[in-house]
Amino acid sequence: MHPPILETRQEHWTDEAACAARAAALAARPALRDAFIELQGPLGAGKTTFTRHLLRALGVTGRIKSPSYAVVEPYELDSGPAWHFDFYRFGDEREWEDAGFRDIFAGPGLKLVEWAQNAGETLPAPDLRVELTPLECDQRAVKLIAYTERGLELLK
């Protein structure tokens, strides 16, 4: 259950360059350092692509893998730790506890989560939700939803 929405913005990304530009703008926000960003959208919507652009903008130089099978991929940034989660294959909320994810979410660092709904009520409320809807010709309708003051800072 998410807290009340503080602000919602609608965007239209005409191509992957627009996705990269939004990721770079977000990476420039100091509030991103300890943010929890939830990425929503159907398969192929661009959740992992957006995450890759964001991590590149934050200075990750090596391979950025999709955590579909590993569930989580950690990264060390100049600003601190970052984790990219993919709960697509999550089948039991107990996996959350068993894997120690509660400790990660309670600590500092950027958390990027795909398929958050599959983790049930175990996840805390996100600071920002990015909802991606594929359109024709690689375009995306994007809704950015801030749930916290940190989320509002990310939208500036």
DSSP file (Angstrom, degrees, kcal/mol; ACC not computed):
  #  RESIDUE AA STRUCTURE BP1 BP2  ACC     N-H-->O    O-->H-N    N-H-->O    O-->H-N    TCO  KAPPA ALPHA  PHI   PSI    X-CA   Y-CA   Z-CA
    1    1 A M              0   0    0      0, 0.0   124,-0.1     0, 0.0     0, 0.0   0.000 360.0 360.0 360.0 124.0    0.0    0.0    0.0
    2    2 A H        -     0   0    0      1,-0.1     3,-0.1   123,-0.1   123,-0.0  -0.569 360.0-114.8 -87.8 152.1    1.5    3.3   -1.1
    3    3 A P        -     0   0    0      0, 0.0    -1,-0.1     0, 0.0     3,-0.1  -0.190  58.2 -60.5 -70.6 176.5    1.1    6.5    0.9
    4    4 A P        -     0   0    0      0, 0.0     2,-0.3     0, 0.0     0, 0.0  -0.245  60.4-104.2 -59.7 148.4   -0.9    9.4   -0.7
    5    5 A I        -     0   0    0      1,-0.2   142,-0.2    -3,-0.1     3,-0.1  -0.593  30.2-172.0 -75.1 129.9    0.5   10.8   -3.9
    6    6 A L        -     0   0    0    140,-2.9     2,-0.3     1,-0.4   141,-0.2   0.800  69.4  -8.0 -90.6 -35.1    2.2   14.2   -3.5
    7    7 A E  E     -A  146   0A   0    139,-1.3   139,-3.0     2,-0.0     2,-0.4  -0.970  56.2-159.8-161.8 146.9    2.7   14.9   -7.2
    8    8 A T  E     -A  145   0A   0     -2,-0.3     2,-0.4   137,-0.2   137,-0.2  -0.995   8.8-171.6-130.4 137.2    2.3   13.3  -10.6
    9    9 A R  E     -A  144   0A   0    135,-2.6   135,-3.0    -2,-0.4     2,-0.4  -0.979  11.2-148.3-127.5 143.1    3.9   14.2  -13.9
   10   10 A Q  E     +A  143   0A   0     -2,-0.4     2,-0.3   133,-0.2   133,-0.2  -0.906  20.2 176.9-108.2 136.5    3.2   12.9  -17.3
   11   11 A E  E     -A  142   0A   0    131,-3.2   131,-2.8    -2,-0.4     2,-0.5  -0.927  22.2-145.9-133.3 161.2    5.9   12.7  -20.0
   12   12 A H  E     -A  141   0A   0     -2,-0.3     2,-0.7   129,-0.2   129,-0.2  -0.969  11.1-160.3-128.2 114.5    6.2   11.5  -23.5
   13   13 A W  E     -A  140   0A   0    127,-2.7   127,-2.6    -2,-0.5     3,-0.1  -0.854   2.4-166.8 -96.2 119.4    9.5    9.9  -24.5
   14   14 A T        -     0   0    0     -2,-0.7     2,-0.3   125,-0.2    -1,-0.1   0.731  67.7 -16.7 -77.8 -22.2    9.8    9.9  -28.3
   15   15 A D  S >> S-     0   0    0    125,-0.1     4,-1.3   124,-0.1     3,-0.6  -0.931  83.7 -74.3-165.3-177.1   12.7    7.5  -28.4
   16   16 A E  H 3> S+     0   0    0     -2,-0.3     4,-2.6     1,-0.2     5,-0.2   0.803 122.8  63.5 -65.6 -28.6   15.5    6.0  -26.3
   17   17 A A  H 3> S+     0   0    0      1,-0.2     4,-2.2     2,-0.2    -1,-0.2   0.872 101.4  51.3 -62.7 -35.9   17.4    9.2  -26.3
   18   18 A A  H <> S+     0   0    0     -3,-0.6     4,-2.1     2,-0.2    -1,-0.2   0.878 109.1  51.0 -67.4 -37.6   14.5   10.8  -24.4
   19   19 A C  H  X S+     0   0    0     -4,-1.3     4,-2.3     2,-0.2    -2,-0.2   0.929 111.2  47.9 -62.1 -46.3   14.7    8.0  -21.9
   20   20 A A  H  X S+     0   0    0     -4,-2.6     4,-2.4     1,-0.2    -2,-0.2   0.876 110.0  52.6 -63.4 -38.4   18.5    8.6  -21.5
   21   21 A A  H  X S+     0   0    0     -4,-2.2     4,-2.2     2,-0.2    -1,-0.2   0.906 110.0  47.4 -65.6 -42.0   17.9   12.3  -21.0
   22   22 A R  H  X S+     0   0    0     -4,-2.1     4,-2.3     2,-0.2    -2,-0.2   0.904 112.1  51.0 -65.4 -40.3   15.4   11.8  -18.2
   23   23 A A  H  X S+     0   0    0     -4,-2.3     4,-2.5     1,-0.2    -2,-0.2   0.911 110.2  49.1 -62.7 -42.5   17.8    9.3  -16.6
   24   24 A A  H  X S+     0   0    0     -4,-2.4     4,-1.1     2,-0.2    -1,-0.2   0.892 110.5  50.5 -64.5 -39.9   20.6   11.8  -16.7
   25   25 A A  H  < S+     0   0    0     -4,-2.2     3,-0.3     1,-0.2     4,-0.3   0.903 112.3  47.2 -64.3 -40.5   18.4   14.6  -15.3
   26   26 A L  H >< S+     0   0    0     -4,-2.3     3,-1.7     1,-0.2     6,-0.2   0.895 106.6  57.6 -66.8 -40.3   17.4   12.2  -12.4
   27   27 A A  H 3< S+     0   0    0     -4,-2.5    -1,-0.2     1,-0.3    -2,-0.2   0.764  99.1  61.1 -62.1 -25.2   21.0   11.2  -11.8
   28   28 A A  T 3< S+     0   0    0     -4,-1.1    -1,-0.3    -3,-0.3    -2,-0.2   0.586  82.8  97.9 -78.3 -10.1   21.9   14.9  -11.3
   29   29 A R    X   -     0   0    0     -3,-1.7     3,-1.8    -4,-0.3     4,-0.3  -0.690  67.4-148.3 -84.0 122.6   19.5   15.1   -8.3
   30   30 A P  G >  S+     0   0    0      0, 0.0     3,-1.4     0, 0.0     4,-0.2   0.808  94.8  68.2 -57.7 -30.0   21.3   14.7   -4.9
   31   31 A A  G >  S+     0   0    0      1,-0.3     3,-0.8     2,-0.1   123,-0.1   0.675  82.7  75.6 -64.8 -16.3   18.1   13.1   -3.4
   32   32 A L  G X  S+     0   0    0     -3,-1.8     3,-1.7    -6,-0.2    -1,-0.3   0.781  72.7  83.4 -66.3 -26.2   18.7   10.1   -5.7
   33   33 A R  G <  S+     0   0    0     -3,-1.4    -1,-0.2    -4,-0.3    -2,-0.1   0.832 109.1  17.3 -48.9 -43.3   21.5    8.9   -3.4
   34   34 A D  G <  S+     0   0    0     -3,-0.8    -1,-0.3    -4,-0.2    -2,-0.2   0.049  98.3 131.8-119.5  24.8   19.2    7.1   -1.0
   35   35 A A    <   -     0   0    0     -3,-1.7    76,-2.8    -4,-0.1     2,-0.5  -0.398  49.0-143.8 -81.6 154.3   16.0    6.9   -3.1
   36   36 A F  E     -b  111   0A   0     74,-0.2    91,-2.5    -2,-0.1    92,-1.6  -0.979  22.2-172.3-113.3 114.1   13.7    3.9   -3.7
   37   37 A I  E     -bc 112 128A   0     74,-3.0    76,-2.7    -2,-0.5     2,-0.5  -0.941   9.6-155.7-113.7 124.7   12.4    4.0   -7.2
   38   38 A E  E     -bc 113 129A   0     90,-2.6    92,-3.1    -2,-0.5     2,-0.5  -0.859   6.9-155.6 -99.1 128.3    9.8    1.6   -8.3
   39   39 A L  E     -bc 114 130A   0     74,-3.4    76,-1.0    -2,-0.5    77,-0.4  -0.922  14.7-175.8-108.9 121.7    9.6    0.9  -12.0
   40   40 A Q  E     + c   0 131A   0     90,-2.9    92,-3.0    -2,-0.5    74,-0.0  -0.884  24.8  98.4-119.7 147.9    6.3   -0.3  -13.4
   41   41 A G        -     0   0    0     -2,-0.3    92,-0.1    90,-0.2    74,-0.1  -0.723  65.1 -73.9 154.1 161.1    5.2   -1.5  -16.9
   42   42 A P  S >  S-     0   0    0      0, 0.0     3,-2.0     0, 0.0     5,-0.3  -0.154  70.7 -65.4 -69.8 169.9    4.6   -4.6  -18.9
   43   43 A L  T 3  S+     0   0    0      1,-0.3     0, 0.0     2,-0.1     0, 0.0  -0.318 127.2  20.6 -52.3 134.6    7.4   -6.8  -20.3
   44   44 A G  T 3  S+     0   0    0     -3,-0.1    -1,-0.3     1,-0.0    -3,-0.0   0.551  84.6 123.5  81.9   7.2    9.4   -4.8  -22.8
   45   45 A A  S <  S-     0   0    0     -3,-2.0    -2,-0.1    87,-0.1    90,-0.1   0.747  86.0-101.6 -74.3 -22.1    8.2   -1.4  -21.5
   46   46 A G  S  > S+     0   0    0     -4,-0.2     4,-2.6    -5,-0.1     5,-0.2   0.614  77.0 135.1 112.4  17.2   11.8   -0.2  -20.9
   47   47 A K  H  > S+     0   0    0     -5,-0.3     4,-2.1     2,-0.2     5,-0.1   0.944  81.3  39.9 -62.3 -49.0   12.3   -0.6  -17.2
   48   48 A T  H  > S+     0   0    0      2,-0.2     4,-2.6     1,-0.2    -1,-0.2   0.872 114.0  54.6 -70.1 -36.4   15.7   -2.2  -17.5
   49   49 A T  H  > S+     0   0    0      2,-0.2     4,-2.3     1,-0.2    -2,-0.2   0.935 109.4  47.4 -61.2 -46.1   16.7    0.2  -20.3
   50   50 A F  H  X S+     0   0    0     -4,-2.6     4,-2.5     1,-0.2    -2,-0.2   0.921 111.8  51.1 -60.1 -44.0   15.8    3.2  -18.1
   51   51 A T  H  X S+     0   0    0     -4,-2.1     4,-2.9     1,-0.2     5,-0.2   0.907 108.6  51.3 -61.1 -42.8   17.8    1.6  -15.2
   52   52 A R  H  X S+     0   0    0     -4,-2.6     4,-2.5     1,-0.2    -1,-0.2   0.924 111.0  47.7 -61.3 -44.3   20.8    1.1  -17.4
   53   53 A H  H  X S+     0   0    0     -4,-2.3     4,-2.3     2,-0.2    -1,-0.2   0.904 113.0  49.2 -63.5 -40.0   20.8    4.7  -18.6
   54   54 A L  H  X S+     0   0    0     -4,-2.5     4,-1.3     2,-0.2    -2,-0.2   0.936 112.3  46.5 -65.1 -46.5   20.4    5.9  -15.0
   55   55 A L  H  <>S+     0   0    0     -4,-2.9     5,-2.6     1,-0.2     4,-0.2   0.880 112.1  51.3 -65.0 -37.5   23.3    3.7  -13.7
   56   56 A R  H ><5S+     0   0    0     -4,-2.5     3,-1.7    -5,-0.2    -1,-0.2   0.927 108.4  51.7 -62.3 -43.9   25.5    4.9  -16.6
   57   57 A A  H 3<5S+     0   0    0     -4,-2.3    -1,-0.2     1,-0.3    -2,-0.2   0.767 107.1  54.8 -64.3 -24.3   24.7    8.5  -15.8
   58   58 A L  T 3<5S-     0   0    0     -4,-1.3    20,-0.5    -5,-0.1    -1,-0.3   0.439 129.7 -95.0 -89.1  -0.4   25.7    7.7  -12.2
   59   59 A G  T < 5 +     0   0    0     -3,-1.7     2,-0.3     1,-0.3    -3,-0.2   0.496  69.2 151.5 106.5   3.7   29.1    6.5  -13.4
   60   60 A V      < +     0   0    0     -5,-2.6    -1,-0.3     1,-0.2     4,-0.1  -0.551  13.4 174.1 -69.3 126.9   28.7    2.7  -13.7
   61   61 A T        +     0   0    0     -2,-0.3    -1,-0.2     2,-0.1     3,-0.1   0.687  48.8  73.1-108.9 -24.5   31.2    1.7  -16.4
   62   62 A G  S    S-     0   0    0      1,-0.2     2,-0.1    -6,-0.0    -2,-0.0   0.028 100.4 -51.5 -79.9-168.6   31.0   -2.1  -16.4
   63   63 A R        -     0   0    0      1,-0.1     2,-0.7     0, 0.0    -1,-0.2  -0.430  46.6-150.9 -66.6 136.3   28.3   -4.4  -17.7
   64   64 A I        -     0   0    0     -2,-0.1     2,-0.2    -3,-0.1   -12,-0.1  -0.921  20.9-166.6-111.6 104.1   24.9   -3.7  -16.4
   65   65 A K        -     0   0    0     -2,-0.7     8,-0.1     1,-0.1     0, 0.0  -0.562  25.7-110.8 -92.6 152.7   23.0   -6.9  -16.3
   66   66 A S        -     0   0    0     -2,-0.2     3,-0.5     1,-0.1     4,-0.3  -0.681  22.6-143.6 -74.8 132.1   19.3   -7.5  -15.8
   67   67 A P     >  +     0   0    0      0, 0.0     4,-2.6     0, 0.0    19,-0.4   0.099  60.7 125.5 -86.5  26.7   18.7   -9.1  -12.4
   68   68 A S  T  4 S+     0   0    0      1,-0.2    21,-0.3     2,-0.2    18,-0.0   0.865  85.4  23.8 -53.4 -41.5   15.9  -11.3  -13.7
   69   69 A Y  T  4 S+     0   0    0     -3,-0.5    -1,-0.2     1,-0.1     3,-0.0   0.823 127.4  45.9 -95.4 -35.5   17.5  -14.5  -12.5
   70   70 A A  T  4 S-     0   0    0     -4,-0.3     2,-1.1     1,-0.1    -2,-0.2   0.658  92.2-144.8 -80.3 -15.8   19.8  -13.2   -9.7
   71   71 A V  S  < S+     0   0    0     -4,-2.6    15,-2.4    15,-0.1     2,-0.4  -0.185  76.3  39.0  75.4 -38.5   16.9  -11.0   -8.3
   72   72 A V  E     -D   85   0A   0     -2,-1.1    13,-0.2    13,-0.2    41,-0.0  -1.000  58.6-167.9-142.8 140.4   19.4   -8.3   -7.3
   73   73 A E  E     -D   84   0A   0     11,-2.1    11,-2.3    -2,-0.4     2,-0.2  -0.992  19.8-148.8-122.9 121.1   22.5   -6.8   -8.9
   74   74 A P  E     -D   83   0A   0      0, 0.0     2,-0.3     0, 0.0     9,-0.2  -0.602  13.4-172.7 -89.6 152.1   24.6   -4.5   -6.6
   75   75 A Y  E     -D   82   0A   0      7,-2.8     7,-2.3    -2,-0.2     2,-0.6  -0.991  18.9-139.8-139.6 146.2   26.7   -1.5   -7.8
   76   76 A E  E     -D   81   0A   0     -2,-0.3     2,-0.2     5,-0.2     7,-0.0  -0.942  26.9-176.1-109.1 116.7   29.2    0.7   -6.0
   77   77 A L  E >   -D   80   0A   0      3,-2.7     3,-1.2    -2,-0.6   -18,-0.1  -0.622  41.6-109.1-104.0 164.3   28.8    4.4   -7.0
   78   78 A D  T 3  S+     0   0    0    -20,-0.5    -1,-0.1     1,-0.2   -19,-0.1   0.837 123.5  49.8 -58.7 -31.6   30.8    7.4   -6.0
   79   79 A S  T 3  S-     0   0    0      1,-0.3    -1,-0.2   -21,-0.2    30,-0.1   0.510 127.6 -85.1 -86.4  -5.6   27.8    8.5   -4.0
   80   80 A G  E <  S-D   77   0A   0     -3,-1.2    -3,-2.7    29,-0.0    -1,-0.3  -0.872  70.6 -18.8 132.4-166.6   27.4    5.1   -2.3
   81   81 A P  E     -D   76   0A   0      0, 0.0    29,-2.0     0, 0.0     2,-0.3  -0.319  48.2-170.3 -77.2 157.8   25.8    1.7   -3.0
   82   82 A A  E     -De  75 110A   0     -7,-2.3    -7,-2.8    27,-0.2     2,-0.4  -0.990   3.5-162.3-143.0 145.8   23.0    1.0   -5.5
   83   83 A W  E     -De  74 111A   0     27,-2.6    29,-2.8    -2,-0.3     2,-0.6  -0.995   6.7-157.9-131.5 136.5   20.9   -2.1   -6.0
   84   84 A H  E     -De  73 112A   0    -11,-2.3   -11,-2.1    -2,-0.4     2,-0.3  -0.962  19.5-170.3-113.7 113.8   18.8   -3.1   -9.0
   85   85 A F  E     -De  72 113A   0     27,-3.5    29,-2.3    -2,-0.6     2,-0.4  -0.773  15.2-171.3-105.0 147.4   16.1   -5.6   -8.1
   86   86 A D  E     + e   0 114A   0    -15,-2.4     3,-0.4   -19,-0.4    29,-0.2  -0.893   5.5 178.0-137.1 107.3   13.8   -7.6  -10.4
   87   87 A F    >   +     0   0    0     27,-2.5     3,-1.5    -2,-0.4    28,-0.1   0.104  44.7 118.2 -95.9  21.5   11.1   -9.4   -8.6
   88   88 A Y  T 3  S+     0   0    0      1,-0.3    -1,-0.2    26,-0.1   -20,-0.1   0.885  83.4  37.7 -54.7 -41.9    9.5  -10.8  -11.8
   89   89 A R  T 3  S+     0   0    0     -3,-0.4    -1,-0.3   -21,-0.3     2,-0.3   0.319  85.6 126.8 -95.1   7.4   10.1  -14.4  -10.7
   90   90 A F    <   +     0   0    0     -3,-1.5     3,-0.1     1,-0.2    -3,-0.1  -0.497  25.4 166.8 -67.1 127.7    9.4  -13.8   -7.0
   91   91 A G        +     0   0    0      1,-0.3     2,-0.4    -2,-0.3    -1,-0.2   0.564  58.7  38.8-118.3 -13.4    6.8  -16.3   -5.9
   92   92 A D    >   -     0   0    0      1,-0.1     3,-2.0    28,-0.0     4,-0.4  -0.982  63.5-141.8-146.0 126.3    6.7  -16.1   -2.1
   93   93 A E  T >> S+     0   0    0     -2,-0.4     3,-1.3     1,-0.3     4,-0.8   0.756 100.2  71.1 -59.4 -23.9    7.0  -13.1    0.2
   94   94 A R  H 3> S+     0   0    0      1,-0.3     4,-2.6     2,-0.2    -1,-0.3   0.782  83.3  70.5 -64.1 -24.7    9.2  -15.2    2.6
   95   95 A E  H <> S+     0   0    0     -3,-2.0     4,-2.2     1,-0.2    -1,-0.3   0.849  91.2  61.4 -57.8 -32.9   11.9  -15.1   -0.1
   96   96 A W  H <>>S+     0   0    0     -3,-1.3     5,-1.7    -4,-0.4     4,-0.6   0.946 109.3  38.6 -57.8 -52.4   12.2  -11.4    0.9
   97   97 A E  H ><5S+     0   0    0     -4,-0.8     3,-1.2     1,-0.2    -2,-0.2   0.931 114.9  53.4 -65.6 -46.7   13.2  -12.2    4.5
   98   98 A D  H 3<5S+     0   0    0     -4,-2.6    -1,-0.2     1,-0.3    -2,-0.2   0.830 109.0  49.5 -60.2 -33.8   15.3  -15.2    3.6
   99   99 A A  H 3<5S-     0   0    0     -4,-2.2    -1,-0.3    -5,-0.2    -2,-0.2   0.569 109.9-120.6 -84.4  -9.2   17.4  -13.1    1.1
  100  100 A G  T XX5 +     0   0    0     -3,-1.2     4,-1.1    -4,-0.6     3,-0.6   0.712  65.1 141.6  79.4  20.6   18.0  -10.3    3.6
  101  101 A F  H 3>< +     0   0    0     -5,-1.7     4,-2.5     1,-0.2     5,-0.2   0.797  60.9  68.5 -68.0 -27.1   16.4   -7.6    1.5
  102  102 A R  H 3> S+     0   0    0     -6,-0.5     4,-1.5     1,-0.2    -1,-0.2   0.903  99.7  50.7 -57.4 -40.5   14.9   -5.9    4.6
  103  103 A D  H <> S+     0   0    0     -3,-0.6     4,-1.0     2,-0.2    -1,-0.2   0.893 109.1  50.5 -65.1 -40.1   18.4   -4.9    5.6
  104  104 A I  H >< S+     0   0    0     -4,-1.1     3,-0.7     1,-0.2    -2,-0.2   0.937 112.1  46.4 -63.2 -46.4   19.2   -3.5    2.2
  105  105 A F  H 3< S+     0   0    0     -4,-2.5    -1,-0.2     1,-0.2    -2,-0.2   0.756 110.8  53.4 -70.3 -23.1   16.0   -1.4    2.1
  106  106 A A  H 3< S+     0   0    0     -4,-1.5    -1,-0.2    -5,-0.2    -2,-0.2   0.669 105.6  68.1 -82.1 -16.9   16.6   -0.2    5.7
  107  107 A G  S << S-     0   0    0     -4,-1.0    -3,-0.0    -3,-0.7     2,-0.0  -0.309  94.5 -78.4 -97.1-179.8   20.1    1.0    4.9
  108  108 A P  S    S+     0   0    0      0, 0.0    -1,-0.2     0, 0.0   -74,-0.1  -0.253  76.0  73.2 -73.2 164.8   21.5    3.8    2.7
  109  109 A G  S    S-     0   0    0    -30,-0.1     2,-0.3   -29,-0.1   -27,-0.2  -0.284  80.6 -63.4 117.0 161.5   21.8    3.6   -1.1
  110  110 A L  E     - e   0  82A   0    -29,-2.0   -27,-2.6   -76,-0.1     2,-0.5  -0.648  42.6-164.3 -81.3 132.0   19.8    3.8   -4.2
  111  111 A K  E     -be  36  83A   0    -76,-2.8   -74,-3.0    -2,-0.3     2,-0.5  -0.983   5.4-173.7-121.7 121.4   17.2    1.0   -4.7
  112  112 A L  E     -be  37  84A   0    -29,-2.8   -27,-3.5    -2,-0.5     2,-0.5  -0.967  11.5-169.2-114.0 123.0   15.7    0.4   -8.2
  113  113 A V  E     -be  38  85A   0    -76,-2.7   -74,-3.4    -2,-0.5     2,-0.4  -0.955  12.7-169.2-127.8 122.8   12.9   -2.1   -8.3
  114  114 A E  E    S+be  39  86A   0    -29,-2.3   -27,-2.5    -2,-0.5   -74,-0.1  -0.832  79.5  12.8 -99.9 145.2   11.2   -3.8  -11.2
  115  115 A W  S >  S+     0   0    0    -76,-1.0     3,-1.7    -2,-0.4     4,-0.3   0.881  72.2 166.1  59.6  43.1    8.0   -5.9  -10.6
  116  116 A A  G >   +     0   0    0    -77,-0.4     3,-2.1    -3,-0.4     4,-0.2   0.813  65.3  70.5 -58.1 -32.7    7.6   -4.6   -7.1
  117  117 A Q  G >  S+     0   0    0      1,-0.3     3,-1.2     2,-0.2    -1,-0.3   0.763  88.7  63.6 -59.5 -24.1    4.0   -5.9   -6.9
  118  118 A N  G <  S+     0   0    0     -3,-1.7    -1,-0.3     1,-0.2    -2,-0.2   0.617  93.8  61.1 -77.0 -11.3    5.5   -9.5   -6.8
  119  119 A A  G X  S-     0   0    0     -3,-2.1     3,-1.5     1,-0.3    -1,-0.2   0.426  94.9-156.9 -91.2   0.1    7.1   -8.7   -3.5
  120  120 A G  G X   -     0   0    0     -3,-1.2     3,-0.6    -4,-0.2    -1,-0.3  -0.288  57.9 -22.3  64.1-141.7    3.7   -8.1   -1.9
  121  121 A E  G 3  S+     0   0    0      1,-0.2    -1,-0.2    -3,-0.1    -4,-0.1   0.303 114.4  93.0 -87.5   8.6    3.5   -5.9    1.1
  122  122 A T  G <   +     0   0    0     -3,-1.5    -1,-0.2     2,-0.0    -2,-0.1   0.809  68.4  82.4 -74.2 -28.8    7.2   -6.6    2.1
  123  123 A L  S <  S-     0   0    0     -3,-0.6     2,-0.0    -7,-0.2   -21,-0.0  -0.465  80.2-123.5 -76.6 144.8    8.5   -3.5    0.3
  124  124 A P        -     0   0    0      0, 0.0    -1,-0.1     0, 0.0    -2,-0.0  -0.299  47.6 -75.9 -71.9 171.9    8.5   -0.1    1.9
  125  125 A A        -     0   0    0      1,-0.1   -89,-0.1  -124,-0.1  -123,-0.1  -0.472  53.5-119.2 -68.1 139.8    6.7    2.7    0.0
  126  126 A P        -     0   0    0      0, 0.0   -89,-0.2     0, 0.0     3,-0.2  -0.377   2.2-139.8 -75.6 158.5    8.8    4.1   -2.9
  127  127 A D  S    S+     0   0    0    -91,-2.5    20,-2.4     1,-0.3    21,-1.1   0.854  90.8  11.6 -77.1 -40.1    9.9    7.7   -3.1
  128  128 A L  E     -cF  37 146A   0    -92,-1.6   -90,-2.6    18,-0.2     2,-0.5  -1.000  64.2-156.4-142.4 136.8    9.1    7.7   -6.8
  129  129 A R  E     -cF  38 145A   0     16,-2.5    16,-2.7    -2,-0.4     2,-0.6  -0.960   6.7-160.8-112.3 134.1    7.3    5.4   -9.1
  130  130 A V  E     -cF  39 144A   0    -92,-3.1   -90,-2.9    -2,-0.5     2,-0.6  -0.957   7.9-165.9-113.7 111.6    8.1    5.5  -12.9
  131  131 A E  E     -cF  40 143A   0     12,-3.0    12,-2.3    -2,-0.6     2,-0.5  -0.885   4.9-164.3-102.5 120.2    5.2    3.9  -14.9
  132  132 A L  E     - F   0 142A   0    -92,-3.0    10,-0.2    -2,-0.6   -85,-0.1  -0.894   8.7-175.0-109.0 128.8    6.2    3.1  -18.5
  133  133 A T  E     - F   0 141A   0      8,-2.5     8,-2.7    -2,-0.5     2,-0.1  -0.970  23.8-131.6-122.9 115.0    3.6    2.4  -21.2
  134  134 A P  E     - F   0 140A   0      0, 0.0     6,-0.2     0, 0.0     2,-0.2  -0.388  27.6-179.7 -65.9 139.5    5.0    1.4  -24.6
  135  135 A L        -     0   0    0      4,-2.8     3,-0.5     1,-0.2     4,-0.1  -0.557  40.7 -61.8-120.2-171.0    3.5    3.2  -27.6
  136  136 A E  S >  S+     0   0    0      1,-0.2     3,-1.3    -2,-0.2    -1,-0.2  -0.389 112.8  20.2 -76.3 156.8    4.3    2.7  -31.3
  137  137 A C  T 3  S-     0   0    0      1,-0.3    -1,-0.2    -2,-0.1     3,-0.1   0.873 132.4 -58.6  56.5  46.1    7.8    3.3  -32.8
  138  138 A D  T 3  S+     0   0    0     -3,-0.5    -1,-0.3     1,-0.2     2,-0.2   0.604  99.0 141.0  64.5  13.3    9.7    3.0  -29.5
  139  139 A Q    <   -     0   0    0     -3,-1.3    -4,-2.8    -4,-0.1     2,-0.4  -0.503  34.7-156.6 -82.5 157.1    7.8    5.9  -27.9
  140  140 A R  E     -AF  13 134A   0   -127,-2.6  -127,-2.7    -6,-0.2     2,-0.5  -0.999  16.5-144.9-136.5 137.4    6.7    5.7  -24.2
  141  141 A A  E     -AF  12 133A   0     -8,-2.7    -8,-2.5    -2,-0.4     2,-0.4  -0.893  32.0-165.1 -91.1 130.4    4.0    7.3  -22.2
  142  142 A V  E     -AF  11 132A   0   -131,-2.8  -131,-3.2    -2,-0.5     2,-0.5  -0.969  17.2-167.6-127.7 131.7    5.6    7.9  -18.8
  143  143 A K  E     -AF  10 131A   0    -12,-2.3   -12,-3.0    -2,-0.4     2,-0.5  -0.980   7.0-162.5-116.7 124.9    4.0    8.8  -15.5
  144  144 A L  E     -AF   9 130A   0   -135,-3.0  -135,-2.6    -2,-0.5     2,-0.5  -0.937   9.4-170.7-107.8 122.1    6.2    9.9  -12.6
  145  145 A I  E     -AF   8 129A   0    -16,-2.7   -16,-2.5    -2,-0.5     2,-0.5  -0.957   8.7-156.2-121.3 119.5    4.6    9.7   -9.2
  146  146 A A  E     +AF   7 128A   0   -139,-3.0  -140,-2.9    -2,-0.5  -139,-1.3  -0.821  17.8 170.2 -95.3 128.8    6.2   11.2   -6.1
  147  147 A Y        +     0   0    0    -20,-2.4     2,-0.3    -2,-0.5   -19,-0.1   0.548  65.1  34.5-109.1 -14.7    5.1    9.6   -2.7
  148  148 A T  S  > S-     0   0    0    -21,-1.1     4,-2.0     1,-0.1     5,-0.1  -0.817  87.8-101.3-134.7 171.2    7.6   11.3   -0.4
  149  149 A E  H  > S+     0   0    0     -2,-0.3     4,-2.1     1,-0.2     5,-0.1   0.883 125.1  54.1 -61.2 -38.6    9.5   14.6    0.0
  150  150 A R  H  > S+     0   0    0      1,-0.2     4,-1.9     2,-0.2    -1,-0.2   0.914 105.9  52.9 -61.0 -42.0   12.5   12.8   -1.5
  151  151 A G  H  > S+     0   0    0      1,-0.2     4,-1.0     2,-0.2    -2,-0.2   0.886 107.2  51.5 -60.4 -39.9   10.3   11.9   -4.5
  152  152 A L  H >X S+     0   0    0     -4,-2.0     4,-0.7     1,-0.2     3,-0.5   0.900 107.2  53.2 -62.9 -40.4    9.3   15.5   -4.9
  153  153 A E  H >< S+     0   0    0     -4,-2.1     3,-0.8     1,-0.2    -1,-0.2   0.876 105.4  55.0 -61.2 -37.3   13.0   16.5   -4.9
  154  154 A L  H 3< S+     0   0    0     -4,-1.9    -1,-0.2     1,-0.2    -2,-0.2   0.771 104.3  54.5 -68.3 -25.3   13.6   14.0   -7.7
  155  155 A L  H <<        0   0    0     -4,-1.0    -1,-0.2    -3,-0.5    -2,-0.2   0.622 360.0 360.0 -83.3 -13.4   10.9   15.6   -9.9
  156  156 A K    <<        0   0    0     -3,-0.8    -1,-0.2    -4,-0.7    -2,-0.1   0.511 360.0 360.0 -65.3 360.0   12.5   19.1   -9.7
